[in-house]
Amino acid sequence: MTARRVERWDVYELRLTGPSAGNPYRDVVFGADFRHRHRVVPVDGFYDGCHDGRGLYRVRFMPDRPGPWTYTTRSDAPELDGHSGEFTCVAAVPGNHGPVRVAGPRRFRYADGTPYEPFGTTCYHWTHDENEELEERTLRTLAASPFNKVRMCLLPTRAMNPPRLPFPGRTPGALDTARFDPAFFAHFERRVRDLRDLGIEADIILFHPYDEGHWGVDNMTREEDLSLVRHTLARLAAYRNVWWSIANEYDFNTAKTVEDWDHIGRFVQRHDPYQHPRSIHNGTRMYEYERIYDFTKPWTTHQSIQHWDAARTPRWLAACPKPVVLDEIGYEGKLGRRWGNLTGRALVRQFWHGVSAGGYVGHGECYPEQDPDHAAWISRGGRLHGDSAPRIAFLRRLREEGPEDTYVYFGDRRHAHRDIDLPDIGAPWRLDLIDTWDMTVTPLPGVHRGRARVPLDRRPDLALRLRRAT
């Protein structure tokens, strides 16, 4: 029985039974057209396996306008074609702001106009072991954290041996990539919904180079790639908290070219009815070179960058007027790799460099020896052990209190004072001195115009907040 009333930006799902013979994932075309007044939104459906001897088909839709909607199914299978119905989209409840949209060259907003600033973290494979206790612990940790976006992978790595994979089969190199495992996707999408209910965006990484030919998922054919993408979009795009990362460290995958990635990106752009945020993430030999993607390409909505220096954000903004999200800048931890042994203070400094330069920075943590499951947060989730998360929470609170405030960050330098040229806005400024590590805000006396001398007392990790005095 399908719902007759659906909340705005929630999911309407239609379930039908149909053919199960052959390979319905490839052989059956199924979808629906949803109508509101004169607007028609075509949506792909998907086959979800055989139940009680019949094939189960689903189509999911996220209505974005209140009022009556109708639908009609379309399929080359007669028993799935021509089904029609209607439902009413009702107002969103508090906390449901809709999907995130790009709002200019530096900003994001939810669909209802509420500002959104990504304070992201990375948990690449927190869903893949299907360890319920560990996953619930991860969700509890996220609920108490400042993070409102999680980067998570769809495909396994070479080193993993998960109970299920997106494709049927358990033999490396012999997965049935012409079909999908409904149980894997049901578990994965349940966790996407859990993140949605916490107000957290799921930045889903579709491809990566870490299989190294083991399972055979990093060197599939274009047809296999697009089949996986189409199925994933049909299942997940109706969830309002989804982002698409076409690949993580795309340039480390030697089986694909930039043209291949562009083809996949354009495919996502065409087949996502809701136009969720889309990007692609570069690799880098830390401190040796960078290979930033050409984000001027129309299919990208924002810049997802791996780099060790957030202070370069203005350069990327100048090259491409799309929001800069440094999803990977290095991780707090004690690993033997340079990308995994930043101090908490070093990571917090990068967050402040990014914010003061007009960008956003992502978090990650690697302290497996401190976790009872020996789980590094970036790979399996669990608990946070580092020093950076509370300071990132402090920064997020400041940003939400005054999204239009301006910041000047002084970093690790120990100045006695700094002379700051204040923007001429026709009104004076109030200045606050922020200790980004001790998490304090100290108002400086008076109001200021022109040039202001800011006493810093030779302390590092200070920032200056500029607020209109009026």
C-alpha positions as CSV (number, residue, x, y, z in Angstrom):
1,M,0.0,0.0,0.0
2,T,1.6,3.3,-1.0
3,A,1.2,6.5,1.0
4,R,-1.3,9.1,-0.1
5,R,0.3,12.0,1.8
6,V,4.1,12.6,1.5
7,E,6.1,15.2,3.1
8,R,7.9,17.7,0.9
9,W,11.4,16.5,0.1
10,D,10.6,13.1,1.5
11,V,10.3,9.8,-0.5
12,Y,7.2,8.5,-2.3
13,E,7.7,4.9,-3.2
14,L,5.6,2.8,-5.6
15,R,6.1,-1.0,-5.6
16,L,4.9,-3.3,-8.3
17,T,5.4,-7.0,-9.2
18,G,6.6,-8.0,-12.6
19,P,8.8,-10.4,-14.6
20,S,11.7,-12.1,-12.9
21,A,13.0,-14.4,-15.7
22,G,16.2,-13.7,-17.5
23,N,18.1,-10.7,-16.2
24,P,15.5,-8.0,-15.2
25,Y,18.3,-5.6,-14.2
26,R,19.3,-5.3,-17.8
27,D,16.3,-6.6,-19.8
28,V,13.4,-4.6,-18.3
29,V,13.0,-0.9,-18.7
30,F,10.9,0.6,-15.9
31,G,10.2,4.1,-14.6
32,A,7.4,6.6,-14.0
33,D,6.5,10.2,-15.0
34,F,5.4,12.3,-12.0
35,R,3.2,15.4,-12.7
36,H,2.4,18.5,-10.8
37,R,0.3,21.0,-12.7
38,H,2.1,21.4,-16.0
39,R,5.4,20.0,-14.8
40,V,6.5,16.4,-15.6
41,V,9.5,14.7,-13.8
42,P,10.6,11.4,-15.4
43,V,12.2,9.0,-12.9
44,D,13.9,5.7,-13.4
45,G,12.7,2.7,-11.4
46,F,14.7,-0.4,-10.5
47,Y,14.3,-4.2,-10.1
48,D,14.8,-5.2,-6.5
49,G,15.0,-9.0,-6.7
50,C,12.6,-11.9,-6.7
51,H,10.1,-12.2,-3.8
52,D,7.6,-15.1,-3.5
53,G,8.3,-16.1,-7.1
54,R,7.6,-12.6,-8.5
55,G,9.9,-9.8,-9.4
56,L,9.8,-6.7,-7.2
57,Y,10.1,-3.3,-8.9
58,R,10.3,0.0,-7.1
59,V,10.3,3.6,-8.2
60,R,11.2,6.3,-5.7
61,F,10.3,10.0,-6.0
62,M,11.1,13.1,-4.0
63,P,8.3,15.7,-4.5
64,D,9.5,19.3,-4.2
65,R,6.2,21.2,-4.5
66,P,3.2,21.0,-2.1
67,G,-0.1,20.0,-3.6
68,P,-1.5,17.1,-5.7
69,W,0.8,14.9,-7.8
70,T,-0.1,12.2,-10.2
71,Y,2.1,9.5,-11.8
72,T,2.0,7.0,-14.7
73,T,4.4,4.1,-15.0
74,R,6.2,3.3,-18.2
75,S,7.8,0.0,-19.1
76,D,8.5,-2.4,-21.9
77,A,7.0,-5.1,-19.7
78,P,3.2,-4.9,-20.1
79,E,2.4,-5.8,-16.5
80,L,4.5,-2.8,-15.3
81,D,3.3,-0.3,-17.9
82,G,0.5,2.2,-17.5
83,H,-0.1,2.1,-13.8
84,S,-1.3,5.4,-12.5
85,G,-2.1,7.0,-9.2
86,E,-2.0,10.2,-7.2
87,F,-0.7,11.5,-3.8
88,T,-0.6,14.8,-2.0
89,C,2.7,16.5,-1.0
90,V,2.3,18.2,2.3
91,A,4.5,20.8,4.0
92,A,7.9,19.8,5.4
93,V,8.3,19.3,9.1
94,P,10.8,21.3,11.1
95,G,14.3,20.2,10.4
96,N,13.5,19.1,6.8
97,H,15.1,21.8,4.7
98,G,15.3,19.8,1.5
99,P,18.3,19.0,-0.6
100,V,21.5,21.1,-0.6
101,R,22.0,23.4,-3.6
102,V,24.9,25.5,-4.7
103,A,24.1,29.2,-4.1
104,G,26.7,31.3,-5.9
105,P,30.5,30.9,-6.3
106,R,31.1,30.3,-2.6
107,R,28.0,29.2,-0.8
108,F,25.5,26.3,-0.4
109,R,21.9,26.5,0.7
110,Y,19.1,24.1,1.4
111,A,16.2,24.1,-1.0
112,D,14.1,26.1,1.5
113,G,16.7,28.9,1.6
114,T,18.4,27.9,4.9
115,P,22.2,28.4,4.6
116,Y,24.3,25.3,4.7
117,E,28.0,25.1,5.3
118,P,29.7,21.7,4.9
119,F,31.6,20.5,7.9
120,G,32.4,17.1,6.6
121,T,34.1,14.0,7.8
122,T,35.3,10.8,6.1
123,C,34.1,7.2,7.0
124,Y,34.8,5.4,3.7
125,H,33.5,2.0,4.5
126,W,31.5,2.3,7.7
127,T,28.6,0.3,6.3
128,H,30.4,-2.5,4.5
129,D,31.1,-4.9,7.3
130,E,27.4,-4.8,8.3
131,N,28.4,-4.7,11.9
132,E,25.2,-3.4,13.5
133,E,26.8,-2.5,16.8
134,L,29.7,-0.6,15.2
135,E,27.4,1.2,12.8
136,E,25.1,2.3,15.6
137,R,28.0,3.6,17.5
138,T,29.1,5.5,14.5
139,L,25.7,7.1,14.2
140,R,25.7,8.0,17.9
141,T,29.2,9.6,17.5
142,L,28.0,11.6,14.4
143,A,24.9,12.7,16.2
144,A,27.1,14.3,19.0
145,S,29.7,15.7,16.5
146,P,29.8,18.9,14.5
147,F,29.8,17.0,11.2
148,N,27.0,17.5,8.7
149,K,28.4,15.6,5.8
150,V,30.0,12.1,5.5
151,R,32.0,10.8,2.6
152,M,31.3,7.1,2.2
153,C,32.2,4.6,-0.5
154,L,29.9,2.3,-2.5
155,L,32.5,-0.2,-3.7
156,P,35.0,-2.3,-1.6
157,T,38.8,-2.1,-1.5
158,R,41.2,-4.9,-2.2
159,A,41.9,-5.4,1.5
160,M,38.3,-5.9,2.4
161,N,36.3,-9.1,2.8
162,P,32.7,-7.8,3.4
163,P,29.7,-10.2,3.8
164,R,28.1,-8.6,0.7
165,L,29.1,-6.6,-2.3
166,P,27.0,-4.5,-4.7
167,F,27.2,-7.4,-7.2
168,P,26.4,-11.1,-6.5
169,G,29.3,-13.4,-6.0
170,R,32.2,-13.8,-3.6
171,T,35.0,-14.9,-5.9
172,P,37.6,-12.1,-6.6
173,G,37.5,-11.1,-10.3
174,A,34.4,-13.1,-11.0
175,L,31.5,-11.0,-9.7
176,D,28.3,-10.9,-11.7
177,T,28.5,-7.3,-12.7
178,A,25.4,-7.6,-14.9
179,R,23.3,-7.9,-11.7
180,F,23.0,-6.4,-8.3
181,D,22.7,-7.6,-4.7
182,P,19.4,-6.2,-3.3
183,A,20.5,-7.0,0.3
184,F,23.7,-5.0,0.0
185,F,21.8,-2.0,-1.3
186,A,19.0,-2.3,1.2
187,H,21.6,-2.1,4.0
188,F,23.5,0.8,2.4
189,E,20.4,2.8,1.8
190,R,19.1,2.2,5.3
191,R,22.3,3.9,6.6
192,V,21.8,6.8,4.1
193,R,18.3,7.3,5.7
194,D,19.8,7.2,9.1
195,L,22.2,10.0,8.2
196,R,19.2,11.9,6.7
197,D,17.4,11.6,10.0
198,L,20.4,13.1,11.7
199,G,20.5,16.0,9.3
200,I,23.8,14.7,7.7
201,E,24.5,14.7,4.0
202,A,25.7,11.4,2.5
203,D,28.5,12.2,0.0
204,I,28.5,8.9,-1.9
205,I,31.7,8.0,-3.6
206,L,30.8,5.9,-6.7
207,F,34.2,4.8,-7.8
208,H,37.8,4.7,-6.4
209,P,41.2,3.1,-7.3
210,Y,41.7,1.0,-4.2
211,D,40.5,-2.4,-5.6
212,E,43.7,-2.7,-7.7
213,G,42.0,-5.4,-9.9
214,H,41.1,-7.7,-7.0
215,W,37.3,-7.8,-7.1
216,G,37.3,-6.3,-10.5
217,V,35.3,-3.2,-9.8
218,D,37.9,-0.5,-10.6
219,N,38.4,-1.6,-14.2
220,M,34.9,-2.4,-15.4
221,T,33.7,-1.6,-18.9
222,R,31.8,1.6,-19.6
223,E,28.6,-0.3,-19.9
224,E,29.1,-1.9,-16.5
225,D,30.0,1.4,-14.9
226,L,26.9,3.1,-16.2
227,S,24.7,0.2,-15.3
228,L,25.9,0.5,-11.7
229,V,25.5,4.3,-11.7
230,R,21.9,4.1,-13.1
231,H,20.9,1.5,-10.5
232,T,22.4,3.5,-7.7
233,L,20.7,6.7,-8.8
234,A,17.4,5.0,-9.1
235,R,17.7,3.7,-5.6
236,L,19.2,6.7,-3.8
237,A,18.6,9.9,-5.6
238,A,15.1,10.4,-4.0
239,Y,16.8,10.8,-0.6
240,R,17.3,14.5,0.0
241,N,20.6,14.2,1.8
242,V,22.6,12.6,-1.1
243,W,25.6,14.1,-2.9
244,W,27.5,12.4,-5.7
245,S,31.3,12.0,-5.8
246,I,32.1,10.4,-9.1
247,A,35.4,9.1,-7.9
248,N,37.9,9.4,-5.0
249,E,41.4,10.1,-6.2
250,Y,40.3,9.7,-9.8
251,D,43.8,10.2,-11.2
252,F,45.2,7.1,-9.3
253,N,42.9,4.8,-11.4
254,T,44.9,3.9,-14.4
255,A,42.1,2.0,-16.1
256,K,40.1,5.2,-16.8
257,T,40.8,8.4,-18.6
258,V,39.5,11.9,-17.8
259,E,37.1,11.4,-20.7
260,D,35.7,8.3,-19.0
261,W,35.1,10.4,-15.8
262,D,33.5,13.2,-17.7
263,H,31.2,10.7,-19.4
264,I,30.1,9.3,-16.0
265,G,29.7,12.8,-14.6
266,R,27.5,13.9,-17.5
267,F,25.5,10.6,-17.1
268,V,24.8,11.4,-13.5
269,Q,23.8,15.0,-14.4
270,R,21.3,13.7,-17.0
271,H,19.8,10.9,-14.9
272,D,19.5,12.6,-11.5
273,P,16.0,14.2,-11.5
274,Y,16.9,16.3,-8.4
275,Q,20.4,17.6,-9.4
276,H,22.1,16.8,-6.2
277,P,25.6,18.3,-5.7
278,R,28.2,16.5,-8.0
279,S,32.0,16.6,-8.0
280,I,35.1,14.4,-8.3
281,H,38.1,14.2,-6.0
282,N,41.7,14.2,-7.0
283,G,44.7,12.3,-5.6
284,T,47.9,13.9,-4.7
285,R,51.4,12.8,-3.8
286,M,51.4,14.7,-0.5
287,Y,53.6,17.8,-0.7
288,E,54.9,16.8,-4.2
289,Y,52.2,17.7,-6.7
290,E,48.6,18.4,-7.2
291,R,46.3,17.3,-10.0
292,I,43.1,19.4,-9.5
293,Y,40.2,18.5,-11.8
294,D,39.0,21.0,-14.3
295,F,35.9,22.1,-12.4
296,T,34.9,24.6,-15.1
297,K,33.2,21.6,-16.8
298,P,29.4,22.1,-16.6
299,W,28.6,18.8,-15.0
300,T,30.4,19.7,-11.7
301,T,28.6,21.8,-9.2
302,H,31.4,22.4,-6.7
303,Q,35.1,21.7,-6.3
304,S,36.1,18.7,-4.3
305,I,39.8,19.0,-3.7
306,Q,42.5,17.1,-2.0
307,H,45.4,19.4,-1.0
308,W,47.5,20.0,2.1
309,D,47.1,23.8,2.2
310,A,43.7,25.4,2.5
311,A,45.2,28.9,2.2
312,R,45.3,28.3,-1.5
313,T,41.5,28.5,-1.7
314,P,41.4,31.9,-3.3
315,R,43.5,30.6,-6.2
316,W,41.0,27.8,-6.9
317,L,38.1,30.2,-6.6
318,A,39.7,32.6,-9.0
319,A,40.2,29.8,-11.6
320,C,36.6,28.5,-11.2
321,P,33.7,30.3,-9.5
322,K,32.3,27.3,-7.7
323,P,32.4,26.5,-4.0
324,V,35.7,24.9,-2.8
325,V,35.4,21.9,-0.5
326,L,38.8,20.5,0.6
327,D,37.3,17.1,1.4
328,E,40.8,15.7,2.2
329,I,43.6,17.8,3.6
330,G,45.2,15.1,5.7
331,Y,43.8,13.3,8.8
332,E,44.4,13.7,12.5
333,G,46.1,10.6,13.8
334,K,49.2,8.5,14.4
335,L,49.6,6.5,11.3
336,G,53.0,6.0,9.5
337,R,51.7,7.8,6.5
338,R,51.9,11.6,6.0
339,W,48.2,11.9,5.2
340,G,47.3,10.2,8.5
341,N,49.4,11.7,11.2
342,L,48.4,15.3,11.5
343,T,48.1,16.7,15.0
344,G,44.7,18.0,16.0
345,R,46.1,21.5,16.1
346,A,47.4,21.2,12.6
347,L,44.0,20.1,11.3
348,V,42.1,22.8,13.1
349,R,44.5,25.4,11.6
350,Q,43.6,24.2,8.1
351,F,39.9,24.5,8.9
352,W,40.4,28.1,9.9
353,H,42.6,28.8,6.9
354,G,39.8,27.5,4.7
355,V,37.0,29.4,6.3
356,S,38.9,32.7,6.3
357,A,39.7,32.2,2.6
358,G,36.1,31.4,1.6
359,G,36.2,27.6,1.4
360,Y,35.4,24.6,3.5
361,V,37.6,21.8,4.9
362,G,36.9,18.2,5.7
363,H,37.9,16.2,8.8
364,G,39.2,12.6,9.2
365,E,40.8,10.7,12.0
366,C,43.2,7.7,12.3
367,Y,43.6,6.4,15.9
368,P,42.9,2.6,15.4
369,E,45.1,1.7,18.4
370,Q,42.7,3.6,20.7
371,D,39.6,1.9,19.5
372,P,38.4,-1.4,21.0
373,D,37.6,-2.6,17.4
374,H,40.9,-1.3,16.1
375,A,38.8,0.7,13.6
376,A,40.2,3.9,12.1
377,W,37.4,6.4,11.9
378,I,38.2,7.2,8.3
379,S,37.6,3.6,7.3
380,R,35.0,2.0,9.7
381,G,33.7,4.8,11.9
382,G,33.2,4.0,15.6
383,R,34.4,6.7,18.0
384,L,36.3,9.9,17.8
385,H,39.5,10.1,19.9
386,G,41.2,13.3,18.6
387,D,41.5,16.9,19.6
388,S,40.1,18.5,16.5
389,A,36.4,17.7,16.6
390,P,35.5,19.9,19.6
391,R,37.4,22.9,18.0
392,I,35.6,22.2,14.7
393,A,32.3,22.3,16.6
394,F,33.3,25.7,18.0
395,L,34.1,27.0,14.6
396,R,30.7,25.7,13.3
397,R,28.9,27.4,16.1
398,L,30.6,30.7,15.3
399,R,29.7,30.4,11.6
400,E,26.1,29.6,12.3
401,E,25.8,32.5,14.8
402,G,27.0,35.0,12.1
403,P,27.1,33.6,8.6
404,E,27.9,37.0,7.2
405,D,30.8,37.6,9.6
406,T,34.3,38.0,8.1
407,Y,37.4,36.4,9.6
408,V,41.1,37.1,9.5
409,Y,43.2,34.1,10.7
410,F,46.8,34.5,12.0
411,G,47.7,30.8,12.1
412,D,50.7,29.5,13.8
413,R,52.5,32.9,14.0
414,R,53.3,34.6,17.3
415,H,52.7,38.3,16.5
416,A,52.8,41.0,19.1
417,H,50.1,42.8,17.1
418,R,48.8,43.1,13.6
419,D,47.5,46.2,11.7
420,I,44.3,45.2,9.8
421,D,42.8,47.3,7.0
422,L,39.0,47.0,7.5
423,P,36.6,46.9,4.5
424,D,34.9,50.2,3.9
425,I,31.2,49.4,4.2
426,G,30.0,52.9,5.2
427,A,29.6,51.7,8.8
428,P,32.0,50.8,11.6
429,W,33.0,47.3,12.7
430,R,33.1,45.5,16.0
431,L,36.1,43.2,16.4
432,D,36.4,40.0,18.4
433,L,39.6,38.2,19.1
434,I,39.1,34.4,18.9
435,D,41.4,31.8,20.4
436,T,40.7,29.0,18.0
437,W,42.3,26.3,20.2
438,D,41.1,27.4,23.7
439,M,37.7,28.2,22.1
440,T,37.3,31.7,23.6
441,V,35.9,34.9,22.1
442,T,37.1,38.3,23.5
443,P,35.5,41.5,22.3
444,L,37.9,44.3,21.6
445,P,36.8,47.7,23.0
446,G,35.1,50.3,20.8
447,V,34.1,50.3,17.1
448,H,36.6,50.6,14.3
449,R,37.0,52.0,10.8
450,G,39.9,52.2,8.4
451,R,42.9,50.5,10.0
452,A,42.8,48.8,13.4
453,R,45.8,47.6,15.5
454,V,44.9,44.1,16.9
455,P,46.9,43.0,20.0
456,L,47.9,39.3,19.7
457,D,50.3,39.0,22.7
458,R,52.6,36.7,20.7
459,R,50.1,33.9,20.9
460,P,49.4,31.4,18.1
461,D,46.1,30.2,16.8
462,L,44.3,33.5,17.0
463,A,41.7,34.8,14.6
464,L,39.9,38.1,14.3
465,R,36.1,38.3,13.7
466,L,34.7,41.4,12.0
467,R,31.0,42.2,12.6
468,R,29.0,45.2,11.4
469,A,28.6,47.5,14.4
470,T,25.0,48.1,13.4
